[in-house]
Amino acid sequence: MTADSLKQQLRRTLRRDLWLTLAPAVLLIGLAFAAAFYFIEPAPPKKLVLALSPDEGGFRYYARKYQDVLKKHGVTLELRTTKGSLENVELLADGASGVDVAFVQSGTVGGEKATSVVSLGSVSYVPLWVFYRGEPLEDVRQLKGRRIAVGPEGSGTRALAVTLLKANGIDEAPTELLPLEREAATEQLKQGLIDAAFLISPAESPAIQKLAAVPGVNLLSFARGEAYARRFPYLTRLVLPRGVFNLASDIPARDVVVLAPTANLVARDSLHPALSYLLMRAASEVHGSAGLLDGPNEFPAPRETGFALSSEAQRYYEAGIPLLQRYLPFWAANLVDRLWVMLVPIIAVVVPLFRAVPALYQWRIRQRIVRWYARLKEIEIQLDENPEREMLEDMLKRLEEAEREVNRIPMPLAYAENLYFFREHIEVVRRRLIRRLGGGREGADAHAHAANA
């Protein structure tokens, strides 16, 4: 066999050994990363759908603010108009609706009706305003027998209005409850076509402030506000200070007690955690400042909403914005957060394999020579049994055959020392055999001289 063919054989053998060593390691690493990928959250979608009712709580105004905040982080917020809070929850509970998040008024729907819906917290007070015409009234009970606009079917306004009227013993007959939307109710009240209107809107709403200034239209003060708040835990008793709408005109002309449910941000429980945190950051930015009825940083807050608080919301209210989102852009923070999982296979699998693979490769190389030591040992054991000359010659022949075979073993230069160590050991056994054949040192020296010649 020529030198070139030996070199080619060496290369082929080394490549084979390398692949036989690396293949199990590569397969193990692949399985570890595949398992890690299984637990990695997918990238958050670039679009969210928000359901809201334009006639409830100033939700449209807030929704536009959310759109601006989310747009800065590369997320598009699509708005879907509904009839009210009840429909919003139904859309969230329906997995095929495409709605991801919604504004819902507290007290309208219980969480037991939509177990797949979770709360991200309350974001603002949305007071109930009861405007009426005629002589001053002290209580809701005095509206009995009148024509009252309570909002359209399915709206949070109607749900709350009917609840309070029934609690005061007011049924639809002889009282007439009209399903008018906010603008229609406001216009008919101004024209005297109806006697009262229940409206839900923030105190900052221009429509509410204008209606409070209309001559002949009065704003009901809930004298028993504390009793209502105790009976209905989702309501809060608030005091609208005298003159807060217009100091020059002294509107309202007295302190007014109002009852306020909260506007709540609720979502499907499958909402991506990164988007949950982003929405709560937007809520803090939009609702964190002080208003006419709420103080600075009072909202968002984990108040009672009728829905279970999501795990992300709970962590947000306890610890604030996640660390990565404080210092990195939204997309970068989400990418790093997802890649943390990849450290598990790197630490648990890749690092140990970096140490194990070279040792395994070295073991495979040495095994080619080590197995010949068994034959060498066998010859030594037979030599100790004082064999006959014929047996000694056969042992010498086997020893020389083993040496030839070992010399043909492809061996990387880095491990060639193993080959030379084995040849030295062969030489030791050979000398013993030759001494036994030659009858002493002279025979050994003669054989060595003949071999060198």
C-alpha positions as CSV (number, residue, x, y, z in Angstrom):
1,M,0.0,0.0,0.0
2,T,1.5,3.3,-1.1
3,A,2.0,6.3,1.2
4,D,-0.8,8.3,-0.6
5,S,-3.3,5.5,-0.1
6,L,-2.4,5.2,3.5
7,K,-3.0,8.9,4.0
8,Q,-6.4,8.7,2.2
9,Q,-7.4,5.8,4.4
10,L,-6.3,7.7,7.5
11,R,-8.5,10.7,6.5
12,R,-11.5,8.5,5.9
13,T,-11.1,6.7,9.1
14,L,-10.7,9.9,11.1
15,R,-13.8,11.4,9.5
16,R,-15.8,8.3,10.3
17,D,-14.6,8.3,13.9
18,L,-15.3,12.0,14.3
19,W,-18.9,11.6,13.0
20,L,-19.5,8.5,15.1
21,T,-18.5,10.6,18.1
22,L,-20.3,13.8,17.2
23,A,-23.6,12.3,15.9
24,P,-25.0,11.2,19.3
25,A,-23.9,14.6,20.8
26,V,-25.6,16.5,18.0
27,L,-28.7,14.4,18.3
28,L,-28.9,15.0,22.0
29,I,-28.4,18.7,21.6
30,G,-31.1,18.8,19.0
31,L,-33.6,17.0,21.3
32,A,-32.7,19.4,24.1
33,F,-33.3,22.4,22.0
34,A,-36.5,20.9,20.6
35,A,-37.8,20.4,24.1
36,A,-36.9,24.0,25.0
37,F,-38.7,25.3,21.9
38,Y,-41.8,23.5,23.1
39,F,-41.9,25.6,26.2
40,I,-41.0,28.9,24.6
41,E,-43.9,31.3,24.2
42,P,-44.4,32.2,20.5
43,A,-43.7,35.7,19.4
44,P,-46.6,38.1,20.3
45,P,-48.9,39.0,17.5
46,K,-48.6,42.5,15.9
47,K,-52.4,43.2,16.1
48,L,-54.9,43.3,18.9
49,V,-58.7,43.6,18.7
50,L,-60.4,45.7,21.4
51,A,-64.2,45.5,21.9
52,L,-65.9,48.6,23.3
53,S,-69.2,50.4,23.5
54,P,-69.0,54.1,22.4
55,D,-72.0,54.9,24.8
56,E,-70.3,53.6,27.9
57,G,-67.7,55.3,30.1
58,G,-65.8,57.3,27.6
59,F,-64.3,54.1,26.3
60,R,-63.7,55.3,22.8
61,Y,-61.6,58.2,24.1
62,Y,-59.5,55.8,26.1
63,A,-59.2,53.4,23.3
64,R,-57.7,56.0,21.0
65,K,-55.1,56.7,23.7
66,Y,-54.3,53.0,23.9
67,Q,-53.9,53.0,20.1
68,D,-51.3,55.7,20.3
69,V,-49.3,54.0,23.1
70,L,-49.3,50.5,21.4
71,K,-48.4,52.0,18.0
72,K,-45.1,53.2,19.5
73,H,-44.2,49.6,20.3
74,G,-45.2,48.2,16.9
75,V,-48.6,46.8,17.9
76,T,-51.8,47.8,16.0
77,L,-54.9,48.1,18.1
78,E,-58.1,47.5,16.1
79,L,-61.4,48.8,17.6
80,R,-64.6,46.8,17.4
81,T,-67.8,48.7,18.3
82,T,-70.4,46.7,20.3
83,K,-73.7,47.4,22.1
84,G,-72.3,47.2,25.5
85,S,-70.4,45.3,28.2
86,L,-72.5,42.2,28.0
87,E,-71.7,41.7,24.3
88,N,-68.0,42.5,25.0
89,V,-67.8,39.6,27.4
90,E,-69.6,37.3,25.1
91,L,-67.2,38.1,22.3
92,L,-64.2,37.4,24.6
93,A,-65.7,34.1,25.6
94,D,-66.2,33.1,22.0
95,G,-62.8,31.9,20.8
96,A,-63.8,32.4,17.1
97,S,-64.8,36.1,17.5
98,G,-61.2,37.4,17.1
99,V,-61.6,39.8,20.1
100,D,-58.6,39.8,22.4
101,V,-59.4,42.5,25.0
102,A,-62.3,44.6,26.0
103,F,-63.5,47.5,28.2
104,V,-66.2,46.2,30.6
105,Q,-68.1,48.1,33.2
106,S,-68.1,46.5,36.7
107,G,-71.3,45.0,37.9
108,T,-72.7,44.1,34.5
109,V,-71.5,40.5,34.1
110,G,-70.2,38.0,36.5
111,G,-67.0,36.1,35.8
112,E,-68.8,32.7,36.3
113,K,-70.4,33.3,32.9
114,A,-67.1,33.5,31.1
115,T,-64.4,31.4,32.8
116,S,-62.0,32.0,29.9
117,V,-62.0,35.8,30.6
118,V,-59.5,37.4,33.0
119,S,-59.1,40.9,34.4
120,L,-56.1,43.1,33.8
121,G,-57.5,45.5,36.4
122,S,-59.7,48.6,36.8
123,V,-58.6,51.6,34.9
124,S,-61.0,54.4,35.9
125,Y,-64.1,55.5,37.6
126,V,-67.1,55.8,35.3
127,P,-69.8,57.6,37.4
128,L,-73.5,57.1,37.0
129,W,-75.2,60.4,36.3
130,V,-78.9,60.8,36.9
131,F,-80.2,63.9,35.2
132,Y,-83.8,64.9,35.6
133,R,-86.3,67.7,35.0
134,G,-88.7,69.3,37.5
135,E,-88.6,69.9,41.2
136,P,-85.5,68.9,43.1
137,L,-85.4,65.2,44.0
138,E,-83.6,63.6,47.0
139,D,-83.7,60.0,46.0
140,V,-84.1,57.6,43.1
141,R,-87.4,56.4,44.6
142,Q,-89.0,59.7,43.5
143,L,-88.5,58.7,39.8
144,K,-91.3,56.1,40.1
145,G,-94.0,56.5,37.4
146,R,-91.8,58.7,35.1
147,R,-90.3,58.3,31.7
148,I,-86.7,57.4,32.2
149,A,-83.9,56.7,29.6
150,V,-81.8,53.8,30.9
151,G,-79.7,52.9,27.9
152,P,-80.0,50.3,25.2
153,E,-80.3,46.5,25.8
154,G,-77.0,44.9,26.6
155,S,-75.4,48.1,27.8
156,G,-73.7,48.5,31.2
157,T,-75.8,51.7,31.7
158,R,-79.1,49.8,31.4
159,A,-77.9,46.9,33.6
160,L,-76.9,49.3,36.5
161,A,-80.0,51.5,36.1
162,V,-82.3,48.6,36.3
163,T,-80.5,47.1,39.3
164,L,-80.8,50.4,41.2
165,L,-84.4,51.0,40.3
166,K,-85.4,47.5,41.3
167,A,-83.5,47.8,44.5
168,N,-85.8,50.8,45.2
169,G,-89.0,48.9,44.3
170,I,-89.4,50.6,40.9
171,D,-90.7,48.3,38.2
172,E,-91.3,49.1,34.6
173,A,-95.0,49.7,35.2
174,P,-96.1,52.4,35.7
175,T,-92.5,53.7,35.2
176,E,-91.5,53.7,31.6
177,L,-87.9,52.6,30.9
178,L,-86.7,53.8,27.5
179,P,-83.8,52.1,25.6
180,L,-82.3,55.3,24.4
181,E,-78.7,55.7,23.5
182,R,-76.7,58.5,25.2
183,E,-77.1,61.2,22.5
184,A,-80.8,60.6,22.0
185,A,-81.4,60.5,25.7
186,T,-79.6,63.8,26.2
187,E,-81.5,65.6,23.4
188,Q,-84.9,64.4,24.6
189,L,-84.1,65.4,28.1
190,K,-83.2,68.9,27.0
191,Q,-86.4,69.1,25.0
192,G,-88.5,67.9,27.9
193,L,-89.7,64.7,26.1
194,I,-88.5,62.5,28.9
195,D,-88.3,63.0,32.7
196,A,-84.9,61.6,33.5
197,A,-81.8,59.9,32.0
198,F,-79.2,57.5,33.4
199,L,-75.8,58.1,31.8
200,I,-72.4,56.6,32.5
201,S,-69.4,58.7,31.6
202,P,-66.3,60.2,33.1
203,A,-66.6,63.4,35.0
204,E,-64.3,65.0,32.4
205,S,-66.8,64.3,29.6
206,P,-67.8,67.6,27.9
207,A,-71.2,66.2,27.2
208,I,-71.8,65.7,30.9
209,Q,-70.6,69.1,31.9
210,K,-72.7,70.8,29.2
211,L,-75.8,68.9,30.3
212,A,-75.2,70.0,33.9
213,A,-75.4,73.6,32.7
214,V,-78.7,73.3,30.9
215,P,-81.5,75.4,32.6
216,G,-84.2,73.2,34.0
217,V,-82.0,70.1,34.1
218,N,-80.9,68.9,37.5
219,L,-78.3,66.4,38.7
220,L,-79.4,63.9,41.3
221,S,-77.3,63.5,44.4
222,F,-77.4,60.1,46.0
223,A,-78.1,60.9,49.6
224,R,-77.8,57.3,50.5
225,G,-74.7,56.7,48.5
226,E,-72.9,54.8,51.3
227,A,-75.8,52.4,51.5
228,Y,-75.6,51.7,47.8
229,A,-71.8,51.1,48.0
230,R,-72.3,48.6,50.8
231,R,-75.1,46.8,49.0
232,F,-73.3,46.7,45.7
233,P,-69.5,46.3,46.2
234,Y,-68.6,47.2,42.6
235,L,-69.9,50.7,43.3
236,T,-67.9,53.5,44.9
237,R,-69.4,56.6,46.6
238,L,-67.7,59.7,45.3
239,V,-68.4,63.4,45.9
240,L,-68.4,65.8,43.0
241,P,-67.3,69.1,44.5
242,R,-69.4,72.2,44.1
243,G,-68.3,74.4,41.1
244,V,-65.9,71.8,39.7
245,F,-67.4,71.8,36.3
246,N,-67.5,75.6,36.0
247,L,-66.2,77.8,38.8
248,A,-67.5,81.1,37.2
249,S,-71.0,79.8,36.8
250,D,-70.8,77.6,40.0
251,I,-71.8,74.4,38.3
252,P,-72.8,72.3,40.0
253,A,-74.3,74.6,42.6
254,R,-73.7,72.1,45.5
255,D,-71.7,69.0,46.3
256,V,-73.2,66.1,44.5
257,V,-72.8,62.5,45.6
258,V,-72.5,60.1,42.7
259,L,-72.1,56.3,42.5
260,A,-69.3,55.0,40.3
261,P,-68.6,51.6,38.9
262,T,-65.2,51.1,37.4
263,A,-64.1,50.7,33.8
264,N,-62.2,47.4,33.6
265,L,-59.8,46.1,31.1
266,V,-60.5,42.4,30.6
267,A,-58.9,39.9,28.2
268,R,-59.0,36.4,27.0
269,D,-57.0,34.1,29.2
270,S,-54.9,33.1,26.1
271,L,-53.6,36.6,25.6
272,H,-49.8,36.6,25.1
273,P,-48.1,37.6,28.4
274,A,-46.0,40.2,26.7
275,L,-49.1,41.9,25.3
276,S,-50.7,41.8,28.8
277,Y,-47.8,43.7,30.3
278,L,-47.8,46.1,27.4
279,L,-51.5,46.8,27.9
280,M,-51.0,47.4,31.6
281,R,-48.1,49.8,30.8
282,A,-50.5,51.6,28.4
283,A,-53.1,51.7,31.2
284,S,-50.7,53.3,33.6
285,E,-49.8,55.9,31.0
286,V,-53.3,56.7,30.0
287,H,-55.0,56.5,33.4
288,G,-52.2,57.4,35.9
289,S,-52.8,61.1,36.1
290,A,-55.3,62.7,38.5
291,G,-58.9,63.5,37.4
292,L,-61.9,65.3,38.8
293,L,-62.8,62.3,40.9
294,D,-59.7,60.2,41.2
295,G,-56.2,60.9,42.5
296,P,-52.8,60.5,40.8
297,N,-51.7,56.9,40.3
298,E,-55.0,55.6,41.7
299,F,-55.5,53.6,38.5
300,P,-54.9,51.1,37.1
301,A,-55.6,49.0,40.2
302,P,-56.5,45.4,41.0
303,R,-60.1,46.1,42.2
304,E,-63.0,43.8,42.2
305,T,-64.2,43.3,38.7
306,G,-66.2,40.1,38.7
307,F,-63.3,38.3,36.9
308,A,-60.2,36.6,38.2
309,L,-57.1,38.7,38.0
310,S,-54.6,37.3,35.5
311,S,-51.2,36.1,36.7
312,E,-49.4,38.7,34.6
313,A,-51.6,41.5,36.1
314,Q,-51.0,40.2,39.6
315,R,-47.2,40.3,39.1
316,Y,-47.5,43.8,37.5
317,Y,-49.3,45.2,40.5
318,E,-46.9,43.6,42.9
319,A,-43.6,44.3,41.1
320,G,-44.3,46.8,38.4
321,I,-43.0,46.7,34.8
322,P,-40.8,43.6,34.1
323,L,-37.1,44.3,34.3
324,L,-36.4,43.8,30.6
325,Q,-39.2,46.0,29.5
326,R,-37.9,48.9,31.6
327,Y,-34.6,49.1,29.7
328,L,-35.2,47.5,26.3
329,P,-37.7,48.2,23.5
330,F,-40.7,46.0,23.6
331,W,-39.6,43.7,20.7
332,A,-36.1,43.3,22.2
333,A,-37.3,42.6,25.7
334,N,-39.7,40.0,24.4
335,L,-37.0,38.3,22.3
336,V,-34.6,38.2,25.2
337,D,-37.3,36.9,27.5
338,R,-38.1,34.1,25.1
339,L,-34.5,33.2,24.6
340,W,-33.9,32.7,28.4
341,V,-35.5,29.3,28.0
342,M,-32.7,28.4,25.5
343,L,-30.1,28.7,28.4
344,V,-31.5,25.5,29.9
345,P,-30.2,23.1,27.1
346,I,-27.0,25.2,26.8
347,I,-26.2,24.8,30.5
348,A,-27.6,21.3,31.0
349,V,-26.5,19.6,27.8
350,V,-24.1,21.6,25.6
351,V,-21.6,22.6,28.2
352,P,-21.2,19.0,29.6
353,L,-20.9,17.7,26.0
354,F,-18.1,20.0,25.2
355,R,-16.1,18.2,27.9
356,A,-17.4,14.7,27.1
357,V,-17.0,14.6,23.3
358,P,-13.2,15.0,23.3
359,A,-12.9,12.4,25.9
360,L,-15.2,10.0,24.0
361,Y,-13.2,10.6,20.8
362,Q,-10.0,9.9,22.6
363,W,-11.5,6.7,24.0
364,R,-12.5,5.5,20.5
365,I,-9.0,6.1,19.2
366,R,-7.3,4.3,22.1
367,Q,-9.7,1.4,21.9
368,R,-8.1,0.4,18.5
369,I,-4.9,-0.3,20.3
370,V,-6.2,-1.4,23.7
371,R,-7.9,-4.4,22.2
372,W,-4.5,-5.7,21.0
373,Y,-3.2,-5.6,24.6
374,A,-5.5,-8.6,25.2
375,R,-3.5,-10.6,22.7
376,L,-0.2,-9.3,24.1
377,K,-1.3,-10.4,27.6
378,E,-2.4,-13.8,26.3
379,I,1.1,-14.4,24.9
380,E,2.7,-13.3,28.2
381,I,0.5,-15.7,30.2
382,Q,1.4,-18.6,27.8
383,L,5.1,-17.6,28.2
384,D,4.9,-18.1,31.9
385,E,3.7,-21.7,31.4
386,N,7.1,-22.8,30.0
387,P,5.9,-23.8,26.6
388,E,7.8,-26.0,24.1
389,R,10.0,-24.5,21.4
390,E,7.3,-25.0,18.7
391,M,4.8,-23.1,20.9
392,L,7.4,-20.3,21.4
393,E,7.9,-19.9,17.6
394,D,4.1,-19.8,17.2
395,M,3.8,-17.1,19.9
396,L,6.6,-15.1,18.2
397,K,4.8,-15.3,14.9
398,R,1.6,-14.1,16.5
399,L,3.4,-11.3,18.1
400,E,4.9,-10.1,14.9
401,E,1.5,-10.4,13.2
402,A,0.0,-8.2,15.9
403,E,2.7,-5.6,15.4
404,R,2.0,-5.5,11.7
405,E,-1.7,-5.1,12.3
406,V,-1.2,-2.3,14.8
407,N,1.2,-0.5,12.5
408,R,-1.7,-0.3,10.0
409,I,-4.1,1.3,12.4
410,P,-4.9,4.9,11.3
411,M,-3.8,7.2,14.1
412,P,-4.0,11.0,14.4
413,L,-0.7,12.6,15.2
414,A,-2.1,13.9,18.5
415,Y,-2.6,10.3,19.7
416,A,0.4,8.7,18.0
417,E,2.1,8.3,21.3
418,N,-0.3,5.4,22.2
419,L,0.9,3.5,19.1
420,Y,4.6,3.9,20.1
421,F,3.9,2.9,23.7
422,F,2.3,-0.3,22.4
423,R,5.2,-1.1,20.1
424,E,7.6,-0.7,23.1
425,H,5.5,-3.2,25.0
426,I,5.6,-5.6,22.1
427,E,9.4,-5.2,22.0
428,V,9.6,-6.2,25.7
429,V,7.6,-9.4,25.1
430,R,9.6,-10.2,22.0
431,R,12.9,-10.0,23.9
432,R,11.5,-12.5,26.4
433,L,10.5,-14.8,23.7
434,I,13.8,-14.6,21.9
435,R,15.7,-15.2,25.2
436,R,13.6,-18.4,25.7
437,L,14.2,-19.5,22.1
438,G,18.0,-18.7,22.1
439,G,18.6,-19.9,25.5
440,G,19.7,-16.6,27.0
441,R,21.0,-13.1,26.3
442,E,23.2,-14.1,23.4
443,G,20.2,-15.4,21.4
444,A,18.3,-12.2,22.1
445,D,21.2,-10.1,20.9
446,A,21.8,-12.2,17.9
447,H,18.1,-11.9,16.9
448,A,18.2,-8.2,17.5
449,H,21.4,-7.8,15.4
450,A,19.8,-9.9,12.6
451,A,16.6,-7.7,12.7
452,N,18.6,-4.5,12.5
453,A,20.6,-5.8,9.6
